Structure formats: C-alpha cells, structure tokens
Amino acid sequence: MPDKLALAHVPTPIWRSAALDALVGTEVWIKRDDMTSGAESGNKIRKLEYLLAAAVDDGADTVITCGAAQSNHARATALVCATLGFKSLLFLRTPDPGNPPPLTGNLLLDKMAGADVRFITPAEYAQRADVMEAARAELLQEGRLAYIIPEGGSNGLGALGYVDAMREVRDYLDAGYAGGPVSFDAVVHACGSGGTAAGAVLGAARWKISDKVVAVAVCDDRNYFEPVIERIMNESRGLDPSLTSTAELVIEDRFKGPAYGVATDEQLRFIVEVTKRSGLVLDPVYTGKALFALAGIEKKPRRALFIHTGGLPGLLAQPDALARALED
Ligand SMILES: *Cc1c(COP(=O)(O)O)cnc(C)c1O
C-alpha cells in the first residue's frame, strides 16, 4: 500500500438532526468531513494524506496544483504545504486574469499561506496538465523539484483517502457510535472532479457500507464523469489490489444549477433553511447542491449516509448571494 501522512483529524463524527431528516424527507446520517481539520478542512485533506506522502517520498520542495479561483482543494493544499514546509504554486482559473477576483474566502487563505497564485484563463485551464508540467520543468531549471497534484487531488492515489473514509465509517458503526444502523441504502455526496466518488464506490463495497453511491454532479454531466471516475477507480485498484468489488454508481446530474459555483435561488434558500433548522452550514458550490438533490430526487434512499465534504470558505466568498436568499 502507498505511504500516507496523518493530516486529518479522524474519525470524523456521524451526525444527525431530526429537523434535517424532516426537511430532506428521509433519514440522513451526516459524515462530518467538514470537520477533518481547521481551516484546511474538507474532503481534500484525505486525498492529500496520500498525495503529499508521495511528494515527500519524491524529495519534492514544491507542490503544484490547480483549480477554480475559489478552489477548496487549492486552499487545503496551500495550507497543508505551509505546515509541512513545501512551497505551493497554484494555477487558478478566472475569466480575465488581468482583472483578478477579490481576495476572499479560499483565495484569501491561499495568499495567507504564502502560495504563489497564478491566474489562468478557462482556455489555458483546459490545458492544465501541460501548464503544470511546463511550470515543473521551469522550476527544475532552478534546481527545484516540484510534485504535481491534479485538479481536486483526483487520481487513483488521492481517491484511496475515500476508501479509508469508508473503512472509518465501518469501524464507527461497529463500535456502536452511530447508535443504530450497520449500513446504508446509499452514500450521497457532491462530485466535482470524481476522486471522492471513485474512493467511495470502491470503499463502500470493500467495507460494506452501502451497495450504492449517488454522486451529485456540480458541473459537467454523467457522460463526462462516468469514464473519469472509472479511470480513477482503475488507478486505485492498481495501487490496492484488495479493491475488487464496486458499489453501484449513480451520477445525478440534474441539480448542478446554472453553472459551477453558481446556485439557484431555490438552492440558496435551501441552504439557509438547513442552517436555520439544524445549525448545519452547507456551501453553495458543492454540499448545498448535493443535499438539495437528496431532498429533490423521486426515489430517496430510506437511510442515506451524506458526506459533508466541507466548503465553508466558498460560502463566505458569496455573501451577496446568501444575503439575497435571506431577504425572501
Ligand atoms: C472538491 C469538493 C467536492 C468534490 O469532490 P471531488 O472529489 O472533487 O469530486 C465536494 N465538496 C467540496 C466542499 C469540495 O471542496
């Protein structure tokens, strides 16, 4: 098995709220991966435990990655790199790099962590693997060794973090902490780059958590994600041959809203309602859309394990949208 650093505060609790069950219309057991750490919290730190172990093994001094301007993955990477003593170089997508986005939310934290932030256009971002490889080659000229992490930390190595998360759920249930179920009718989570889905599909089967994983797409669609997730799963199996079985993967792509990072008014009001009724804070980019989907699908799993993958800084970068939802 690949090396792994201990970065996340685990096991994360499984949390319930009767008011939330009523709002969503089914039993929702929330795996609080928004509590995997402090400001670096969320699902990405589980992937970084493997990815940064590989960077250490390589003898790298710099970590290069990419994402949207408000990428949770980039922020988690920048913060953990600061802790571990890596320099970080982030290629962030923005419509007009000459007119960069405000320093709020994740982006503010990236800069505070000392990341070298370089904005690139969506067209350049489409070539991100080449962009990152060119930066790595340039650093090598200066005698620096960089380790490249793909978008979202989503490759076979990073996805092992979510196989481990499913094992953690198994141990948690077996210890009786959740006080009831031994498994779930579905694991439900937001899907942006596919690594969480790949790990959950393999881990849910391996650790008998559920026969089904519902990945709620927040961008792209089923046709895009199916081969992406399949490729990541194959890579993971190459690293851990014990991952022979898979849960059924359902890619739910009807709830992504107007665009990546943009929620509908109804979704924003839902996020506010969840917080009002239960104290749980979702985010408008990922988790809000995913739980909104669970509340909206026709055939709901009777008992769902919802992975709260984090994303609070992304919410804090959208105060106007949330303020609008508070008004009506
Ligand atoms: C990145 C992210 C996701 C999606 O995970 P992927 O593995 O990229 O599909 C979900 N929720 C939050 C808050 C994220 O930051």
The ligand as an SDF file (V2000), in Angstrom:
LIG
                    3D

 15 15  0  0  0  0  0  0  0  0999 V2000
  -13.7610   19.1970   -4.0860 C   0  0  0  0  0  0  0  0  0  0  0  0
  -15.0330   19.1780   -3.3340 C   0  0  0  0  0  0  0  0  0  0  0  0
  -16.0380   18.2320   -3.6240 C   0  0  0  0  0  0  0  0  0  0  0  0
  -15.9490   17.2700   -4.7610 C   0  0  0  0  0  0  0  0  0  0  0  0
  -15.0110   16.2630   -4.5700 O   0  0  0  0  0  0  0  0  0  0  0  0
  -14.3110   15.6120   -5.8480 P   0  0  0  0  0  0  0  0  0  0  0  0
  -13.5060   14.5310   -5.2920 O   0  0  0  0  0  0  0  0  0  0  0  0
  -13.5130   16.7160   -6.4690 O   0  0  0  0  0  0  0  0  0  0  0  0
  -15.3780   15.1540   -6.7730 O   0  0  0  0  0  0  0  0  0  0  0  0
  -17.1760   18.2350   -2.8430 C   0  0  0  0  0  0  0  0  0  0  0  0
  -17.3370   19.1300   -1.8610 N   0  0  0  0  0  0  0  0  0  0  0  0
  -16.4130   20.0580   -1.5580 C   0  0  0  0  0  0  0  0  0  0  0  0
  -16.7010   21.0300   -0.4800 C   0  0  0  0  0  0  0  0  0  0  0  0
  -15.2240   20.1030   -2.2870 C   0  0  0  0  0  0  0  0  0  0  0  0
  -14.3100   21.0370   -1.9890 O   0  0  0  0  0  0  0  0  0  0  0  0
  1  2  1  0
  2  3  1  0
  2 14  2  0
  3  4  1  0
  3 10  2  0
  4  5  1  0
  5  6  1  0
  6  7  2  0
  6  8  1  0
  6  9  1  0
 10 11  1  0
 11 12  2  0
 12 13  1  0
 12 14  1  0
 14 15  1  0
M  END
$$$$
